[in-house]
Amino acid sequence: MPFRVGETLNYRVAWASFATAASLQVSVPERRDLFGWPTWHFRAALHTQSPVRTLFAVDDEFDSYADVSVLDTRRYETYQSELGRKQDRILHFIEVGQKPWGPGPDIMVLPGTHDPVGALYALRGVDWQRTPEFRVPLYDGRDIYQLSAKLDAKSDIVNVAAGTFSASRVGVTLSQNSKQTADITFVLWMANDAARTPVQFQAQLPFGNIRAELMPGGK
């Protein structure tokens, strides 16, 4: 895999007219055994920043435990604090035909299902110089989608706070019942280096367009 335990990447998130609306950190805290499953532990933490924070106080953390070999999700944890409301959930992904392997709650999913955080690392696991398309089921804790990622360009030049990179540009769409979700699309730029570091994201979401750029100091 192109990532490693201890990797930490920090991003500045722009939204609407706010150049710094939030901070995003994605990391690989550990590899661990999870009820008999060897897993990677991935984490994403999002915090709104001033002045957006005065309107929307958001402090969310998402933890993904993915199979070390195929990166399918085994457990997905969400710890959300938004506008004064807190909600914590721990979900075990049980593939159809598989017996429960840990304490509930259990979610029945199709084989190969990923959560949103695990999907980011799965995209990094793809050799985009040789793979034109990548498809997996996605469950975000509420809805089930089919994620489709396609290579749009092999060598874009991307300028972000962390520097200038040659990067593969990958377009990501979500669909339900074979119909594309029109108000949710993503574009991801991954550096053409051994780590396939995500250097920039752009997303069209129901609450507006966002852009995240890699900041200096990651490891």
C-alpha positions as protocol buffer text, in pm:
chain_id: "A"
residue {
  index: 1
  type: MET
  ca { x: 0 y: 0 z: 0 }
}
residue {
  index: 2
  type: PRO
  ca { x: 125 y: 355 z: -71 }
}
residue {
  index: 3
  type: PHE
  ca { x: 40 y: 482 z: 281 }
}
residue {
  index: 4
  type: ARG
  ca { x: 190 y: 385 z: 617 }
}
residue {
  index: 5
  type: VAL
  ca { x: 115 y: 394 z: 987 }
}
residue {
  index: 6
  type: GLY
  ca { x: 186 y: 740 z: 1127 }
}
residue {
  index: 7
  type: GLU
  ca { x: 105 y: 930 z: 807 }
}
residue {
  index: 8
  type: THR
  ca { x: -79 y: 1256 z: 880 }
}
residue {
  index: 9
  type: LEU
  ca { x: -203 y: 1495 z: 610 }
}
residue {
  index: 10
  type: ASN
  ca { x: -357 y: 1837 z: 680 }
}
residue {
  index: 11
  type: TYR
  ca { x: -585 y: 2033 z: 447 }
}
residue {
  index: 12
  type: ARG
  ca { x: -734 y: 2381 z: 430 }
}
residue {
  index: 13
  type: VAL
  ca { x: -1097 y: 2368 z: 323 }
}
residue {
  index: 14
  type: ALA
  ca { x: -1255 y: 2653 z: 127 }
}
residue {
  index: 15
  type: TRP
  ca { x: -1633 y: 2688 z: 99 }
}
residue {
  index: 16
  type: ALA
  ca { x: -1842 y: 2950 z: -82 }
}
residue {
  index: 17
  type: SER
  ca { x: -1656 y: 3283 z: -37 }
}
residue {
  index: 18
  type: PHE
  ca { x: -1458 y: 3163 z: 264 }
}
residue {
  index: 19
  type: ALA
  ca { x: -1096 y: 3079 z: 179 }
}
residue {
  index: 20
  type: THR
  ca { x: -1052 y: 2900 z: 512 }
}
residue {
  index: 21
  type: ALA
  ca { x: -1385 y: 2754 z: 619 }
}
residue {
  index: 22
  type: ALA
  ca { x: -1253 y: 2445 z: 793 }
}
residue {
  index: 23
  type: SER
  ca { x: -950 y: 2228 z: 861 }
}
residue {
  index: 24
  type: LEU
  ca { x: -936 y: 1862 z: 764 }
}
residue {
  index: 25
  type: GLN
  ca { x: -686 y: 1609 z: 888 }
}
residue {
  index: 26
  type: VAL
  ca { x: -662 y: 1253 z: 755 }
}
residue {
  index: 27
  type: SER
  ca { x: -431 y: 1004 z: 919 }
}
residue {
  index: 28
  type: VAL
  ca { x: -332 y: 641 z: 961 }
}
residue {
  index: 29
  type: PRO
  ca { x: -306 y: 593 z: 1339 }
}
residue {
  index: 30
  type: GLU
  ca { x: -235 y: 220 z: 1343 }
}
residue {
  index: 31
  type: ARG
  ca { x: -274 y: -130 z: 1211 }
}
residue {
  index: 32
  type: ARG
  ca { x: -461 y: -355 z: 1453 }
}
residue {
  index: 33
  type: ASP
  ca { x: -642 y: -684 z: 1493 }
}
residue {
  index: 34
  type: LEU
  ca { x: -1019 y: -629 z: 1506 }
}
residue {
  index: 35
  type: PHE
  ca { x: -1200 y: -939 z: 1632 }
}
residue {
  index: 36
  type: GLY
  ca { x: -975 y: -1157 z: 1420 }
}
residue {
  index: 37
  type: TRP
  ca { x: -956 y: -922 z: 1121 }
}
residue {
  index: 38
  type: PRO
  ca { x: -618 y: -759 z: 1050 }
}
residue {
  index: 39
  type: THR
  ca { x: -712 y: -399 z: 968 }
}
residue {
  index: 40
  type: TRP
  ca { x: -580 y: -56 z: 882 }
}
residue {
  index: 41
  type: HIS
  ca { x: -719 y: 221 z: 1101 }
}
residue {
  index: 42
  type: PHE
  ca { x: -791 y: 539 z: 902 }
}
residue {
  index: 43
  type: ARG
  ca { x: -917 y: 863 z: 1055 }
}
residue {
  index: 44
  type: ALA
  ca { x: -1060 y: 1190 z: 924 }
}
residue {
  index: 45
  type: ALA
  ca { x: -1124 y: 1490 z: 1152 }
}
residue {
  index: 46
  type: LEU
  ca { x: -1306 y: 1805 z: 1037 }
}
residue {
  index: 47
  type: HIS
  ca { x: -1333 y: 2132 z: 1231 }
}
residue {
  index: 48
  type: THR
  ca { x: -1488 y: 2455 z: 1108 }
}
residue {
  index: 49
  type: GLN
  ca { x: -1273 y: 2768 z: 1149 }
}
residue {
  index: 50
  type: SER
  ca { x: -1352 y: 3132 z: 1222 }
}
residue {
  index: 51
  type: PRO
  ca { x: -1554 y: 3312 z: 1087 }
}
residue {
  index: 52
  type: VAL
  ca { x: -1755 y: 3014 z: 956 }
}
residue {
  index: 53
  type: ARG
  ca { x: -1743 y: 2859 z: 1302 }
}
residue {
  index: 54
  type: THR
  ca { x: -1961 y: 3139 z: 1439 }
}
residue {
  index: 55
  type: LEU
  ca { x: -2233 y: 3021 z: 1198 }
}
residue {
  index: 56
  type: PHE
  ca { x: -2168 y: 2645 z: 1193 }
}
residue {
  index: 57
  type: ALA
  ca { x: -1972 y: 2492 z: 1481 }
}
residue {
  index: 58
  type: VAL
  ca { x: -1869 y: 2151 z: 1350 }
}
residue {
  index: 59
  type: ASP
  ca { x: -1625 y: 1907 z: 1511 }
}
residue {
  index: 60
  type: ASP
  ca { x: -1653 y: 1567 z: 1345 }
}
residue {
  index: 61
  type: GLU
  ca { x: -1434 y: 1258 z: 1354 }
}
residue {
  index: 62
  type: PHE
  ca { x: -1471 y: 949 z: 1137 }
}
residue {
  index: 63
  type: ASP
  ca { x: -1276 y: 628 z: 1198 }
}
residue {
  index: 64
  type: SER
  ca { x: -1254 y: 350 z: 941 }
}
residue {
  index: 65
  type: TYR
  ca { x: -1117 y: 1 z: 1000 }
}
residue {
  index: 66
  type: ALA
  ca { x: -1041 y: -163 z: 665 }
}
residue {
  index: 67
  type: ASP
  ca { x: -913 y: -507 z: 575 }
}
residue {
  index: 68
  type: VAL
  ca { x: -535 y: -489 z: 531 }
}
residue {
  index: 69
  type: SER
  ca { x: -543 y: -679 z: 201 }
}
residue {
  index: 70
  type: VAL
  ca { x: -849 y: -557 z: 7 }
}
residue {
  index: 71
  type: LEU
  ca { x: -942 y: -243 z: 210 }
}
residue {
  index: 72
  type: ASP
  ca { x: -1308 y: -346 z: 248 }
}
residue {
  index: 73
  type: THR
  ca { x: -1457 y: -179 z: 556 }
}
residue {
  index: 74
  type: ARG
  ca { x: -1496 y: -392 z: 871 }
}
residue {
  index: 75
  type: ARG
  ca { x: -1602 y: -118 z: 1113 }
}
residue {
  index: 76
  type: TYR
  ca { x: -1699 y: 248 z: 1071 }
}
residue {
  index: 77
  type: GLU
  ca { x: -1723 y: 492 z: 1363 }
}
residue {
  index: 78
  type: THR
  ca { x: -1867 y: 843 z: 1350 }
}
residue {
  index: 79
  type: TYR
  ca { x: -1834 y: 1100 z: 1628 }
}
residue {
  index: 80
  type: GLN
  ca { x: -2023 y: 1411 z: 1522 }
}
residue {
  index: 81
  type: SER
  ca { x: -2070 y: 1740 z: 1703 }
}
residue {
  index: 82
  type: GLU
  ca { x: -2262 y: 1984 z: 1484 }
}
residue {
  index: 83
  type: LEU
  ca { x: -2438 y: 2301 z: 1596 }
}
residue {
  index: 84
  type: GLY
  ca { x: -2441 y: 2179 z: 1955 }
}
residue {
  index: 85
  type: ARG
  ca { x: -2584 y: 1836 z: 1873 }
}
residue {
  index: 86
  type: LYS
  ca { x: -2371 y: 1526 z: 1931 }
}
residue {
  index: 87
  type: GLN
  ca { x: -2415 y: 1181 z: 1784 }
}
residue {
  index: 88
  type: ASP
  ca { x: -2182 y: 881 z: 1808 }
}
residue {
  index: 89
  type: ARG
  ca { x: -2223 y: 561 z: 1606 }
}
residue {
  index: 90
  type: ILE
  ca { x: -2022 y: 242 z: 1568 }
}
residue {
  index: 91
  type: LEU
  ca { x: -2122 y: 18 z: 1277 }
}
residue {
  index: 92
  type: HIS
  ca { x: -1989 y: -327 z: 1191 }
}
residue {
  index: 93
  type: PHE
  ca { x: -2007 y: -406 z: 820 }
}
residue {
  index: 94
  type: ILE
  ca { x: -2126 y: -765 z: 772 }
}
residue {
  index: 95
  type: GLU
  ca { x: -2115 y: -889 z: 415 }
}
residue {
  index: 96
  type: VAL
  ca { x: -2419 y: -1076 z: 286 }
}
residue {
  index: 97
  type: GLY
  ca { x: -2381 y: -1440 z: 387 }
}
residue {
  index: 98
  type: GLN
  ca { x: -2129 y: -1362 z: 661 }
}
residue {
  index: 99
  type: LYS
  ca { x: -2191 y: -1433 z: 1028 }
}
residue {
  index: 100
  type: PRO
  ca { x: -2168 y: -1148 z: 1282 }
}
residue {
  index: 101
  type: TRP
  ca { x: -1812 y: -1130 z: 1417 }
}
residue {
  index: 102
  type: GLY
  ca { x: -1828 y: -857 z: 1682 }
}
residue {
  index: 103
  type: PRO
  ca { x: -2070 y: -671 z: 1909 }
}
residue {
  index: 104
  type: GLY
  ca { x: -2345 y: -489 z: 1721 }
}
residue {
  index: 105
  type: PRO
  ca { x: -2492 y: -290 z: 1571 }
}
residue {
  index: 106
  type: ASP
  ca { x: -2436 y: -477 z: 1244 }
}
residue {
  index: 107
  type: ILE
  ca { x: -2504 y: -345 z: 894 }
}
residue {
  index: 108
  type: MET
  ca { x: -2554 y: -595 z: 612 }
}
residue {
  index: 109
  type: VAL
  ca { x: -2359 y: -482 z: 305 }
}
residue {
  index: 110
  type: LEU
  ca { x: -2252 y: -613 z: -33 }
}
residue {
  index: 111
  type: PRO
  ca { x: -1907 y: -771 z: -62 }
}
residue {
  index: 112
  type: GLY
  ca { x: -1641 y: -507 z: -116 }
}
residue {
  index: 113
  type: THR
  ca { x: -1831 y: -221 z: 50 }
}
residue {
  index: 114
  type: HIS
  ca { x: -1629 y: 81 z: 167 }
}
residue {
  index: 115
  type: ASP
  ca { x: -1708 y: 376 z: 392 }
}
residue {
  index: 116
  type: PRO
  ca { x: -1620 y: 731 z: 277 }
}
residue {
  index: 117
  type: VAL
  ca { x: -1289 y: 751 z: 468 }
}
residue {
  index: 118
  type: GLY
  ca { x: -1178 y: 403 z: 367 }
}
residue {
  index: 119
  type: ALA
  ca { x: -1274 y: 481 z: 6 }
}
residue {
  index: 120
  type: LEU
  ca { x: -1018 y: 764 z: -4 }
}
residue {
  index: 121
  type: TYR
  ca { x: -741 y: 521 z: 88 }
}
residue {
  index: 122
  type: ALA
  ca { x: -876 y: 260 z: -153 }
}
residue {
  index: 123
  type: LEU
  ca { x: -845 y: 519 z: -432 }
}
residue {
  index: 124
  type: ARG
  ca { x: -483 y: 570 z: -329 }
}
residue {
  index: 125
  type: GLY
  ca { x: -431 y: 195 z: -362 }
}
residue {
  index: 126
  type: VAL
  ca { x: -519 y: 207 z: -733 }
}
residue {
  index: 127
  type: ASP
  ca { x: -238 y: 235 z: -990 }
}
residue {
  index: 128
  type: TRP
  ca { x: -401 y: 512 z: -1193 }
}
residue {
  index: 129
  type: GLN
  ca { x: -134 y: 502 z: -1461 }
}
residue {
  index: 130
  type: ARG
  ca { x: -266 y: 156 z: -1553 }
}
residue {
  index: 131
  type: THR
  ca { x: -627 y: 156 z: -1427 }
}
residue {
  index: 132
  type: PRO
  ca { x: -885 y: 373 z: -1608 }
}
residue {
  index: 133
  type: GLU
  ca { x: -1180 y: 301 z: -1374 }
}
residue {
  index: 134
  type: PHE
  ca { x: -1248 y: 178 z: -1019 }
}
residue {
  index: 135
  type: ARG
  ca { x: -1593 y: 81 z: -884 }
}
residue {
  index: 136
  type: VAL
  ca { x: -1702 y: -21 z: -532 }
}
residue {
  index: 137
  type: PRO
  ca { x: -2018 y: -12 z: -318 }
}
residue {
  index: 138
  type: LEU
  ca { x: -2017 y: 272 z: -62 }
}
residue {
  index: 139
  type: TYR
  ca { x: -2212 y: 306 z: 262 }
}
residue {
  index: 140
  type: ASP
  ca { x: -2189 y: 640 z: 443 }
}
residue {
  index: 141
  type: GLY
  ca { x: -2386 y: 539 z: 753 }
}
residue {
  index: 142
  type: ARG
  ca { x: -2719 y: 639 z: 600 }
}
residue {
  index: 143
  type: ASP
  ca { x: -2731 y: 559 z: 229 }
}
residue {
  index: 144
  type: ILE
  ca { x: -2585 y: 297 z: -4 }
}
residue {
  index: 145
  type: TYR
  ca { x: -2422 y: 412 z: -327 }
}
residue {
  index: 146
  type: GLN
  ca { x: -2219 y: 273 z: -613 }
}
residue {
  index: 147
  type: LEU
  ca { x: -1895 y: 470 z: -631 }
}
residue {
  index: 148
  type: SER
  ca { x: -1737 y: 505 z: -973 }
}
residue {
  index: 149
  type: ALA
  ca { x: -1395 y: 666 z: -1013 }
}
residue {
  index: 150
  type: LYS
  ca { x: -1240 y: 736 z: -1352 }
}
residue {
  index: 151
  type: LEU
  ca { x: -903 y: 871 z: -1453 }
}
residue {
  index: 152
  type: ASP
  ca { x: -952 y: 1210 z: -1623 }
}
residue {
  index: 153
  type: ALA
  ca { x: -587 y: 1311 z: -1662 }
}
residue {
  index: 154
  type: LYS
  ca { x: -256 y: 1138 z: -1589 }
}
residue {
  index: 155
  type: SER
  ca { x: -40 y: 1444 z: -1526 }
}
residue {
  index: 156
  type: ASP
  ca { x: -206 y: 1768 z: -1415 }
}
residue {
  index: 157
  type: ILE
  ca { x: 16 y: 2035 z: -1261 }
}
residue {
  index: 158
  type: VAL
  ca { x: -141 y: 2131 z: -927 }
}
residue {
  index: 159
  type: ASN
  ca { x: -35 y: 2429 z: -716 }
}
residue {
  index: 160
  type: VAL
  ca { x: -136 y: 2411 z: -348 }
}
residue {
  index: 161
  type: ALA
  ca { x: 1 y: 2548 z: -22 }
}
residue {
  index: 162
  type: ALA
  ca { x: 224 y: 2242 z: 20 }
}
residue {
  index: 163
  type: GLY
  ca { x: 390 y: 2295 z: -318 }
}
residue {
  index: 164
  type: THR
  ca { x: 359 y: 2215 z: -688 }
}
residue {
  index: 165
  type: PHE
  ca { x: 282 y: 1858 z: -791 }
}
residue {
  index: 166
  type: SER
  ca { x: 232 y: 1647 z: -1100 }
}
residue {
  index: 167
  type: ALA
  ca { x: -89 y: 1464 z: -1017 }
}
residue {
  index: 168
  type: SER
  ca { x: -340 y: 1216 z: -1155 }
}
residue {
  index: 169
  type: ARG
  ca { x: -688 y: 1371 z: -1174 }
}
residue {
  index: 170
  type: VAL
  ca { x: -968 y: 1130 z: -1085 }
}
residue {
  index: 171
  type: GLY
  ca { x: -1339 y: 1209 z: -1116 }
}
residue {
  index: 172
  type: VAL
  ca { x: -1569 y: 1038 z: -867 }
}
residue {
  index: 173
  type: THR
  ca { x: -1946 y: 999 z: -901 }
}
residue {
  index: 174
  type: LEU
  ca { x: -2208 y: 827 z: -686 }
}
residue {
  index: 175
  type: SER
  ca { x: -2517 y: 649 z: -813 }
}
residue {
  index: 176
  type: GLN
  ca { x: -2822 y: 482 z: -662 }
}
residue {
  index: 177
  type: ASN
  ca { x: -3037 y: 233 z: -851 }
}
residue {
  index: 178
  type: SER
  ca { x: -2821 y: 294 z: -1161 }
}
residue {
  index: 179
  type: LYS
  ca { x: -2904 y: 668 z: -1151 }
}
residue {
  index: 180
  type: GLN
  ca { x: -2623 y: 915 z: -1085 }
}
residue {
  index: 181
  type: THR
  ca { x: -2665 y: 1139 z: -782 }
}
residue {
  index: 182
  type: ALA
  ca { x: -2669 y: 1476 z: -955 }
}
residue {
  index: 183
  type: ASP
  ca { x: -2587 y: 1697 z: -655 }
}
residue {
  index: 184
  type: ILE
  ca { x: -2281 y: 1501 z: -534 }
}
residue {
  index: 185
  type: THR
  ca { x: -1962 y: 1482 z: -741 }
}
residue {
  index: 186
  type: PHE
  ca { x: -1594 y: 1482 z: -651 }
}
residue {
  index: 187
  type: VAL
  ca { x: -1261 y: 1545 z: -822 }
}
residue {
  index: 188
  type: LEU
  ca { x: -943 y: 1422 z: -656 }
}
residue {
  index: 189
  type: TRP
  ca { x: -582 y: 1497 z: -749 }
}
residue {
  index: 190
  type: MET
  ca { x: -322 y: 1245 z: -628 }
}
residue {
  index: 191
  type: ALA
  ca { x: 49 y: 1316 z: -665 }
}
residue {
  index: 192
  type: ASN
  ca { x: 238 y: 1097 z: -908 }
}
residue {
  index: 193
  type: ASP
  ca { x: 471 y: 976 z: -635 }
}
residue {
  index: 194
  type: ALA
  ca { x: 514 y: 651 z: -444 }
}
residue {
  index: 195
  type: ALA
  ca { x: 262 y: 760 z: -177 }
}
residue {
  index: 196
  type: ARG
  ca { x: -3 y: 881 z: -427 }
}
residue {
  index: 197
  type: THR
  ca { x: -60 y: 1165 z: -184 }
}
residue {
  index: 198
  type: PRO
  ca { x: -399 y: 1340 z: -222 }
}
residue {
  index: 199
  type: VAL
  ca { x: -300 y: 1701 z: -283 }
}
residue {
  index: 200
  type: GLN
  ca { x: -634 y: 1858 z: -373 }
}
residue {
  index: 201
  type: PHE
  ca { x: -1007 y: 1779 z: -361 }
}
residue {
  index: 202
  type: GLN
  ca { x: -1301 y: 1955 z: -517 }
}
residue {
  index: 203
  type: ALA
  ca { x: -1657 y: 1854 z: -439 }
}
residue {
  index: 204
  type: GLN
  ca { x: -2005 y: 1958 z: -543 }
}
residue {
  index: 205
  type: LEU
  ca { x: -2234 y: 1892 z: -248 }
}
residue {
  index: 206
  type: PRO
  ca { x: -2594 y: 1981 z: -160 }
}
residue {
  index: 207
  type: PHE
  ca { x: -2474 y: 2264 z: 68 }
}
residue {
  index: 208
  type: GLY
  ca { x: -2233 y: 2411 z: -191 }
}
residue {
  index: 209
  type: ASN
  ca { x: -1896 y: 2361 z: -353 }
}
residue {
  index: 210
  type: ILE
  ca { x: -1584 y: 2297 z: -147 }
}
residue {
  index: 211
  type: ARG
  ca { x: -1213 y: 2277 z: -219 }
}
residue {
  index: 212
  type: ALA
  ca { x: -946 y: 2126 z: 3 }
}
residue {
  index: 213
  type: GLU
  ca { x: -575 y: 2177 z: -54 }
}
residue {
  index: 214
  type: LEU
  ca { x: -280 y: 2004 z: 111 }
}
residue {
  index: 215
  type: MET
  ca { x: -94 y: 2216 z: 365 }
}
residue {
  index: 216
  type: PRO
  ca { x: 279 y: 2201 z: 445 }
}
residue {
  index: 217
  type: GLY
  ca { x: 404 y: 1991 z: 731 }
}
residue {
  index: 218
  type: GLY
  ca { x: 237 y: 1657 z: 663 }
}
residue {
  index: 219
  type: LYS
  ca { x: 426 y: 1336 z: 718 }
}
